[in-house]
């Protein structure tokens, strides 16, 4: 029974399984980049009539959260974990100061080396020397702890997987649109965020240089914190992070009764939205706002930039649901409809803040650091060994053997040359 | 501004011409027609590299930032990274023949750069970060190293069919070892590219990983080289198969750089 279990564990931990899973993961990920993600099922049925059933059955429309993907990642994590555990014992043995590998390679032999020279090399290179009974024979090793490099990298990957899993389960995300003066409450976290101002700065050519939101955080304990956030400068408060994510325009809609001169409507209407004026069954649709309007090749209005240099509104009116007119008007220009005067007086930009809570990020960051540390150890601090006997040096290193032997040969040559010069 | 653009254009053209000359000289050297051209090939590469650096400096001064932010600028820097990797390797190991297989890759990337728009555009808000320099800087080193590994792998494949003095590098073991060293450096840099990208994405877009095609393909490249290294270190997997894997890895690098931009919609769209 134990032998069977051991065989299964060794199979799971084997390199062959690791390579197969990694290649399957790579292929799966490639497929995920080729199939557009998160579209409606109908879209897949129309676009890929032949393979849509497979896409939907395997959840390839959301490849990176599909059960198949989770199984592959879990198998890979299992493989990594068991491989690391199984190889740890051997690595511990190899890290001991008296461990030496077999020195057999004829290619890594360096002849006619004096004891003094090789001792100088070992001392300068911080090798730890282990001598036997004969003083002219010794072995030396360096970077023995580098043997843990691969395991540390694997642990880093496992930490990353744990972080990803926690993120998948616990992270929350929403976008809030706010006009200056708007407040959004975060009751559980004990604060309210208020937008004080939102504006854009521009490059010379009109491209947006930066989107800036000035906010005040009003804590339940009465304290306040004023902050400014922009793209690449998120704001963290009580475990919630705010990101400058988007923006949009609103136009200030004013409807005046021409007979009484009474302002019956005065409020902000978002570009692309409608306002229904019930008394006259009139719908005002703000089709678009063009801060720097021009007419495109297709004779449609477009905006050259978001600078308010030549502002126009495109408006469509409906009565009882039927279109009765479309207009391109400047701010303040009235549209007269029966006894009503409809005007967009000015525009106000609103900010779109992405609000995210994700407790996994510190874990993921730790995983990143461990991976880099492990890789560096593995690639550049790999164990190196030297055996010296009867004027012959033999080098040994599982990784980079040729390079190590070459570097020892070059260094010994240099030491010998220096010694000759001094003599 | 215009002055710097003119300097950049002239330096770019000279670089291109000199790199072609260097490649021809390297090919003459490798073909064994005359060995005396070796020195001139190296000198031409260094001269081209100086002009290449000059073009990048002029671009940097003209744009007021490092040339890291669109397809032209990255291709310019990528080519620079390839030639830099070759010159560093040459300084350490003096294997000039590698130039015959690496310089054409540099020319290929520079040729791609020449097809792109050179207009200096201001950085969009998402790119205004110190992470840009670090993220793209390490990408240049990583991709440069992978190009070099690809060139060395081609040498290995050619040498494996030849014997003795007809080989480009006397000992195929050498090209195998060099390929390993270069790939190790490349994958470490690629890891830094992916990690710095993730940290930056967390700041700019709120998520450290969003399965965007660009980042996904860089992960695929990482997996290819990781498999390569595991097979090499654990299974002593060398020779032709390892060489083909190094070439496959570089194809993945090129697809991540060019293919993703053309074929797959990406949040990295500023890189077009």
Interface residues (C-beta under 8 A of the other chain):
Chain A: X15 X18 X19 X22 X23 X25 X26 X29 X30 X32 X33 X34 X36 X37 X63 X64 X164 X173 X203 X204 X205 X207 X208 X209 X210 X211 X230 X231 X232 X233 X234 X241 X243 X244 X245 X354 X356 X361 X364 X365 X368 X371 X372 X375 X376 X379 X398 X399 X400 X402 X403
Chain B: X121 X122 X124 X125 X126 X128 X129 X173 X174 X177 X180 X181 X184 X185 X187 X188 X191 X192 X195 X198 X199 X202 X203 X204 X205 X206 X207 X208 X209 X211 X213 X216 X217 X219 X220 X223 X224 X226 X227 X230 X231 X233 X234 X235 X260 X264 X265
